[in-house]
């Protein structure tokens, strides 16, 4: 199989020497870091595209990068299995002394004069190096998170652009509009962005429904509104009902009446006191308490509650027959 150097020379015979050295240096130094041909393309594909001078399209360059990636992997595999038998013991101290003296004799690369007629695009070189460095840093960060990263529980979050004018109006208490307008907001669940740069307008007096498949963020959006993570004028009250209620034998009308907990508690206490009087276990204070209960029931117009509940259900499309049916 051809090496990545051979592939580079064959596919790009017109490549500049300096650019050739740079690309082979990148491939050689990062050969163990590349995970697929796409990463090779990210590192040097842009430079190769320029060298091809439109003779090769992007897909051609990607295929060439894949070939070079396979060559790199095969070369790394061979090197990992290669063994060498030394002819004689190696004296490390002598090698160190020789290398020090050799360094003194070699002219520093910074003193060498280089020709200025290079065809390399310095900006593209810088961009490729920065991209490769960023990729390496991301991979290192990802590896460290896999090793020591704590378990992060996913939760919903929201953010929106702040409007100082609206904030001042809300704080002054002069805002009496019941319309809701939220501009330029994001909603996320964990690391997944559900809504980005969104806008929501709700006109007072109208009914709205959220339609869409599961997982698009309908429930999450409602939770963000209910928790006021998204800014809703403070004079507007919010009632958030979680999904569906469990159906049982309770009639629909009675289910609405049970939501009036004050009325239900008073009626329940009235039944207990009357049962105690009927059983002969009363202590004489029941009648006094009953008078107080009847007074409170009259005050909250408890006798009109069924009619109010029926009107609410009718407004939601419940016929009189449906109101008497079990919620299940």
C-alpha positions in Angstrom: 0.0 0.0 0.0 1.3 3.5 -0.9 2.4 5.7 1.9 0.8 9.0 2.5 3.9 10.7 1.1 3.5 8.8 -2.2 -0.2 9.6 -2.3 0.5 13.3 -1.8 3.1 13.4 -4.6 1.0 11.4 -7.0 -2.2 13.3 -6.5 -0.6 16.7 -6.2 2.6 16.7 -8.4 2.5 20.5 -8.6 2.6 21.1 -4.8 5.0 23.6 -3.5 8.0 22.1 -1.6 7.5 24.2 1.5 3.8 23.4 1.6 4.6 19.7 1.0 6.9 19.7 4.0 4.3 21.4 6.2 1.5 18.9 5.3 3.7 15.9 5.7 4.9 17.3 9.0 1.3 17.7 10.3 0.3 14.2 9.2 3.5 12.7 10.7 3.2 14.5 14.1 -0.5 13.9 14.5 -0.7 10.4 12.9 -1.8 8.8 16.2 -4.4 11.5 16.9 -6.5 11.2 13.8 -9.6 9.1 14.3 -10.9 9.1 10.7 -10.4 10.5 7.2 -12.6 13.4 8.1 -10.2 14.7 10.7 -7.4 14.5 8.2 -9.5 16.6 5.8 -10.2 19.1 8.6 -6.4 19.5 9.2 -5.1 19.7 5.6 -8.1 19.5 3.3 -8.4 23.2 2.8 -4.7 23.5 1.7 -5.0 20.6 -0.7 -8.1 22.1 -2.2 -6.1 25.3 -3.0 -3.2 23.3 -4.4 -5.5 21.4 -6.8 -6.5 24.6 -8.5 -10.0 23.4 -9.1 -8.8 20.2 -10.8 -10.3 18.2 -7.8 -13.6 18.9 -6.1 -14.2 18.6 -2.4 -15.3 14.9 -2.6 -12.0 14.0 -4.4 -10.0 15.7 -1.7 -11.9 13.9 1.0 -11.2 10.5 -0.7 -7.5 11.4 -0.9 -7.5 12.3 2.8 -9.2 9.0 3.6 -6.5 7.1 1.7 -3.8 9.0 3.6 -5.5 8.2 6.9 -5.5 4.5 6.1 -1.8 4.7 5.1 -1.1 6.5 8.4 -2.9 3.8 10.4 -1.1 1.0 8.6 2.2 2.6 9.1 1.6 3.1 12.9 0.5 -0.5 13.1 3.7 -1.7 11.5 5.9 0.5 13.6 4.2 -0.8 16.8 5.1 -4.4 15.8 8.6 -3.6 14.5 11.5 -5.0 16.6 15.3 -4.4 16.2 18.3 -6.4 17.3 21.2 -4.1 18.2 24.7 -5.0 17.1 26.4 -3.7 20.2 25.4 -2.1 23.6 24.4 1.5 23.4 26.3 4.0 25.5 23.8 6.7 26.3 26.3 9.0 27.9 28.5 9.0 24.8 25.4 9.7 22.6 24.5 12.6 24.8 28.0 14.1 24.6 28.0 13.7 20.8 24.6 15.4 20.4 25.7 18.4 22.5 28.8 18.9 20.3 26.8 18.5 17.2 24.3 21.1 18.2 27.1 23.6 18.7 28.3 23.1 15.2 24.9 23.4 13.5 23.7 26.8 12.4 20.4 27.7 14.0 17.4 27.7 11.8 16.6 31.3 12.8 19.9 32.4 11.2 19.2 30.7 7.8 18.0 32.9 5.0 15.0 31.5 3.2 13.7 32.5 -0.3 10.8 34.9 -0.2 9.1 33.6 -3.4 6.9 31.1 -1.6 3.4 30.4 -2.8 2.1 29.4 0.6 -1.0 31.2 1.9 0.1 32.3 5.3 -3.4 32.9 6.5 -4.6 29.4 5.5 -1.5 27.8 7.2 -2.3 29.7 10.4 -6.0 28.7 10.2 -5.1 25.0 9.6 -2.7 25.0 12.6 -5.3 26.7 14.8 -8.0 24.2 13.8 -5.7 21.2 14.5 -4.7 22.7 17.9 -8.4 23.3 18.8 -9.3 19.7 17.8 -6.5 18.3 20.0 -7.6 20.4 23.0 -11.2 19.3 22.5 -10.2 15.7 22.4 -8.1 16.1 25.6 -10.9 17.8 27.3 -13.4 15.1 26.3 -11.0 12.4 27.5 -10.6 14.1 30.9 -14.4 14.4 31.3 -14.8 10.7 30.6 -12.3 9.9 33.3 -13.2 12.3 36.1 -16.3 14.1 35.0 -19.2 14.0 37.6 -22.6 12.8 36.6 -24.7 15.8 35.4 -28.4 15.5 35.6 -30.2 16.9 32.6 -32.6 19.7 33.4 -34.4 22.4 31.4 -33.2 25.9 31.2 -34.1 29.1 29.4 -32.5 32.4 28.5 -33.7 35.5 26.7 -32.5 38.9 25.6 -33.2 41.5 28.3 -35.2 44.6 27.4 -34.5 47.4 29.9 -37.6 49.4 28.9 -39.9 46.5 29.6 -38.2 45.8 32.9 -38.6 49.4 34.0 -42.4 49.3 33.0 -42.9 46.1 35.0 -41.1 47.4 38.0 -43.1 50.6 38.0 -46.4 48.7 38.1 -47.7 50.7 35.1 -48.0 47.7 32.8 -51.6 46.6 32.7 -51.5 44.8 29.4 -52.5 41.1 29.5 -50.7 40.4 26.2 -47.5 38.4 26.4 -44.6 39.0 24.0 -41.3 37.2 24.5 -38.6 37.9 22.0 -35.2 36.3 21.2 -35.2 33.5 23.7 -33.6 30.0 23.9 -34.9 26.9 25.6 -32.6 23.9 26.3 -32.9 20.5 28.0 -29.5 19.4 29.3 -27.1 20.0 26.4 -29.8 19.8 23.7 -31.1 23.1 22.4 -34.9 22.9 21.8 -35.6 26.5 20.8 -33.1 29.1 19.6 -33.8 32.8 18.9 -37.5 32.1 19.2 -40.4 34.6 19.6 -43.7 34.0 21.4 -46.8 36.3 21.2 -49.9 35.5 23.2 -52.9 37.9 22.7 -55.2 38.3 25.7 -58.6 36.5 25.3 -57.4 33.9 22.7 -56.7 30.2 23.2 -53.6 28.6 22.0 -52.4 25.0 21.5 -48.9 23.7 21.0 -48.7 21.0 18.3 -45.7 18.8 17.4 -44.2 15.4 17.9 -42.7 14.2 21.2 -39.4 15.7 22.2 -39.7 19.1 20.4 -40.0 21.0 23.7 -43.8 21.8 24.1 -44.0 20.7 27.8 -40.6 22.3 28.5 -41.7 25.6 27.0 -44.8 25.6 29.3 -42.7 24.8 32.3 -40.3 27.7 31.5 -43.3 30.0 31.3 -44.9 28.7 34.5 -41.6 29.0 36.5 -41.1 32.5 35.0 -37.6 31.5 33.6 -39.0 33.3 30.6 -40.1 36.8 31.5 -43.9 37.2 31.9 -45.4 40.5 33.3 -45.6 40.1 37.0 -49.3 41.2 37.1 -50.3 38.1 35.1 -50.9 35.0 37.2 -50.0 31.6 35.8 -51.6 28.3 36.5 -49.7 25.3 35.2 -51.5 21.9 35.0 -49.2 18.9 34.5 -50.1 16.8 31.5 -53.3 14.7 32.0 -55.1 13.7 35.1 -55.6 10.0 35.8 -59.1 8.9 34.8 -61.4 7.1 37.3 -65.1 6.8 38.2 -65.3 10.5 39.3 -67.7 12.5 37.1 -66.2 15.3 35.0 -68.3 17.9 36.8 -67.3 16.6 40.2 -63.7 16.6 39.2 -63.9 20.3 38.6 -65.7 20.9 41.9 -63.0 19.0 43.8 -60.4 21.5 42.6 -62.1 24.1 45.0 -60.4 22.8 48.1 -61.9 25.3 50.5 -65.5 24.3 49.5 -64.6 20.6 49.7 -63.0 20.9 53.1 -66.0 22.7 54.5 -68.4 20.2 53.1 -66.3 17.3 54.4 -66.2 18.8 57.9 -70.0 19.4 57.8 -70.6 15.7 57.0 -68.4 14.5 59.8 -70.1 16.8 62.4 -73.6 15.7 61.3 -72.6 12.1 61.4 -71.3 12.6 65.0 -74.6 14.2 66.0 -76.6 11.4 64.4 -74.5 8.7 66.2 -75.0 10.4 69.6 -71.3 11.0 70.1 -71.5 14.8 70.0 -69.9 16.9 72.7 -72.2 19.9 72.3 -69.9 22.1 70.3 -70.8 20.7 66.9 -73.8 23.0 66.4 -71.6 26.1 67.0 -69.1 24.8 64.5 -71.8 24.0 62.0 -73.1 27.5 62.2 -69.6 28.8 61.3 -69.3 26.4 58.4 -72.7 27.3 56.9 -71.7 31.0 57.2 -68.5 30.4 55.2 -70.3 28.3 52.6 -72.8 31.1 52.1 -70.0 33.6 51.9 -68.2 31.8 49.1 -71.5 31.0 47.4 -70.9 27.3 47.5 -74.4 26.5 46.3 -73.5 28.2 42.9 -70.3 26.2 42.5 -71.9 23.4 40.4 -73.3 26.0 37.9 -69.9 27.7 37.7 -68.1 24.3 37.1 -70.7 23.5 34.4 -70.0 26.8 32.6 -66.3 26.1 32.7 -66.7 22.6 31.2 -69.2 23.9 28.6 -66.6 26.5 27.5 -64.1 23.6 27.0 -66.6 21.8 24.7 -68.2 19.4 27.3 -71.9 18.7 26.6 -74.3 18.3 29.6 -74.1 14.5 29.0 -70.3 14.5 28.9 -70.2 16.4 32.2 -72.0 13.6 33.9 -69.7 10.9 32.5 -66.8 9.3 34.5 -63.4 11.0 33.8 -61.9 7.6 32.8 
